[in-house]
Amino acid sequence: VSTVLGTGVLMLLGNAWGYDFQEMAAIASGLMPDVNKSLVKAMVTCNQLFTFMIPGTIVALICYKKRWLNFLFLKKTPLLRNIGLGILITLCSYPLVQFTFWLNQQIPLPDMFSEMEDATKALLELMLRIDSPFDIFINIFVIAVVPAIGEELIFRGLLQKNLQWFASDIIGNKQFAGHLAVWISAFIFSAIHMQFEGFLPRMLLGAVLGYLFYFTNNLWIPILAHFFNNATTLIVQTYYKDDMGNFDIETADMAPWWLTLLFTVLLVYLFSILIKRTKEPIDGAPPIA
């Protein structure tokens, strides 16, 4: 239902800008580079809302009713120290993420995947075009705020937590079930983006976000870390691309091996601090009401 409504809203948006169904499909595929960037931003926002945020909220309301905020671990205000650790952990994961991108490049992919990647990059470059200072705030909302909330709600708040509960019930080992749920959710998180040249780095980032949720019992931590990741990449691409090239955390040149090793050790250490300072990991999801 949400997909149908989203498609309807997209058609209305296209109509308002003077585009028909075929032209809207071409825009979404990156085949029409000379298009109004405001329309592209509206399309991306609409896609996020009707694919993740709205369906996730509806499912949570149906399954958990009035206590949906509690069951999604959104009710409790996150501790500042955990927010700081979450951001530091995200930063320390970047060299390892770049290494996984190098690994991803070694995997031969069909030409169609490269074409899909090029189309996505073309749309992103269009969105990053800054004509006024207000554009950067719109971009942060579209690229960082909306995806951080919607995607974490679906992949960590609903999918990972319920996978953990079901796996724990079947396997009987709560810790193994927790790790299994983190990686299955991260795999699906990466696959659903349909950008296979960056599949492994996106899956690793998804796992980092998953473990932030698993060890803190608070969905706001991965939401804020996800926002930080997207917003940082966006700002660097917008203001420093001439100095750093077309910077992207997932596609930047691989760091030296010793730096990757150093940051990976630091990543593990920061996670150990996070574990010591928080309660027991999430014990799966409660039965659906």
MARLO-374585 format. One line per 3 residues: number of its first residue (from 1); for each residue z, y, x of C-alpha. Coordinates in steps of 0.5 Angstrom, whole numbers, plus 500, padded with zeros to 3 digits. Example, Ala and Ser with C-alpha at 12.3 -4.5 7.8 and 13.67 -1.06 7.14 Angstrom:
<recs>
1> 516 491 525 | 514 498 527
</recs>
This chain:
<recs>
1> 500 500 500 | 502 505 506 | 495 503 509
4> 491 505 503 | 495 511 502 | 494 513 509
7> 487 512 508 | 487 516 502 | 490 522 506
10> 485 522 512 | 479 522 507 | 482 528 504
13> 484 531 510 | 476 530 512 | 474 533 506
16> 478 539 507 | 474 540 514 | 468 538 511
19> 467 531 514 | 465 525 510 | 467 517 511
22> 462 515 516 | 464 522 520 | 471 521 520
25> 470 514 522 | 466 516 528 | 472 521 530
28> 477 516 530 | 473 512 534 | 472 518 539
31> 464 518 538 | 464 525 536 | 467 530 542
34> 466 536 539 | 470 536 533 | 476 541 530
37> 482 539 535 | 487 541 529 | 483 535 525
40> 485 530 530 | 492 532 531 | 493 531 523
43> 489 525 523 | 494 522 529 | 500 525 525
46> 498 521 519 | 496 515 522 | 503 515 525
49> 507 517 519 | 503 511 515 | 503 506 520
52> 510 506 522 | 515 511 520 | 514 511 512
55> 513 503 512 | 519 502 516 | 523 507 512
58> 521 504 506 | 522 497 508 | 529 499 511
61> 531 502 504 | 529 496 500 | 532 491 505
64> 539 494 506 | 539 499 501 | 544 505 502
67> 547 502 508 | 540 502 512 | 542 507 517
70> 548 503 519 | 544 497 519 | 538 500 524
73> 544 503 528 | 542 510 526 | 549 512 523
76> 553 513 530 | 552 519 534 | 549 517 541
79> 554 518 547 | 551 524 552 | 552 519 558
82> 548 514 555 | 543 519 553 | 543 521 560
85> 543 514 563 | 537 512 558 | 533 518 561
88> 534 516 568 | 533 509 567 | 526 511 564
91> 525 515 570 | 526 509 575 | 522 505 571
94> 516 509 573 | 514 506 579 | 514 499 577
97> 510 501 571 | 505 503 575 | 505 497 579
100> 504 493 573 | 498 497 571 | 495 495 578
103> 496 488 576 | 493 489 569 | 487 492 573
106> 486 485 576 | 485 482 570 | 477 482 568
109> 476 485 561 | 470 485 556 | 466 492 556
112> 469 493 549 | 476 494 551 | 473 499 556
115> 469 503 551 | 476 503 546 | 480 506 552
118> 475 511 554 | 474 513 546 | 482 514 546
121> 482 518 553 | 477 523 549 | 481 524 543
124> 487 525 548 | 483 530 552 | 481 534 546
127> 488 534 543 | 491 537 550 | 486 543 550
130> 491 549 549 | 488 555 546 | 495 558 545
133> 502 557 547 | 504 554 540 | 499 549 541
136> 504 545 546 | 509 545 541 | 505 542 536
139> 502 537 541 | 510 535 543 | 511 534 535
142> 505 530 535 | 505 526 541 | 512 525 543
145> 517 526 536 | 513 523 531 | 511 516 535
148> 518 516 538 | 522 516 531 | 516 511 528
151> 515 506 533 | 522 505 535 | 524 505 528
154> 519 499 527 | 519 495 534 | 526 496 536
157> 530 498 529 | 527 492 525 | 522 488 529
160> 527 486 535 | 533 486 531 | 531 481 526
163> 527 477 531 | 534 477 535 | 538 474 529
166> 533 469 527 | 532 467 534 | 540 466 535
169> 540 462 528 | 535 457 530 | 536 457 538
172> 544 458 537 | 544 462 544 | 545 469 542
175> 544 472 549 | 537 468 550 | 535 470 543
178> 537 477 545 | 532 477 551 | 527 473 547
181> 527 479 542 | 526 484 547 | 520 481 550
184> 517 479 544 | 517 486 541 | 515 489 547
187> 509 485 547 | 507 486 540 | 509 494 541
190> 503 494 547 | 498 489 543 | 498 494 537
193> 496 500 541 | 489 496 542 | 489 499 549
196> 488 493 553 | 487 496 560 | 494 499 560
199> 497 493 556 | 502 490 561 | 505 497 563
202> 506 499 556 | 509 492 555 | 514 494 560
205> 516 500 557 | 517 497 551 | 522 492 554
208> 526 498 557 | 526 501 551 | 528 494 548
211> 534 493 553 | 536 500 552 | 537 499 544
214> 540 492 546 | 545 494 550 | 547 501 547
217> 547 498 539 | 544 505 538 | 537 506 536
220> 537 514 538 | 538 512 545 | 531 508 545
223> 528 514 541 | 530 519 546 | 528 515 552
226> 521 514 548 | 521 522 546 | 522 524 554
229> 517 519 556 | 511 522 552 | 513 529 552
232> 514 529 560 | 507 525 561 | 504 530 556
235> 507 537 559 | 505 534 566 | 498 533 563
238> 497 539 560 | 500 544 566 | 499 540 572
241> 493 536 571 | 489 540 576 | 494 539 582
244> 496 532 580 | 489 530 577 | 489 526 570
247> 496 524 571 | 499 518 566 | 505 514 568
250> 501 508 566 | 495 510 570 | 497 514 576
253> 496 511 583 | 501 506 585 | 507 508 589
256> 508 505 596 | 512 498 595 | 518 500 598
259> 519 506 593 | 517 501 588 | 523 496 590
262> 528 502 591 | 527 504 584 | 527 497 581
265> 534 496 585 | 536 503 582 | 533 501 575
268> 538 494 575 | 544 498 578 | 543 503 572
271> 542 498 567 | 549 495 570 | 553 501 569
274> 550 502 562 | 552 495 560 | 559 496 563
277> 560 503 559 | 558 500 552 | 560 495 547
280> 557 488 546 | 550 487 546 | 547 487 538
283> 549 481 535 | 542 480 532 | 541 483 525
286> 545 482 519 | 542 478 513 | 537 482 509
289> 541 484 502
</recs>
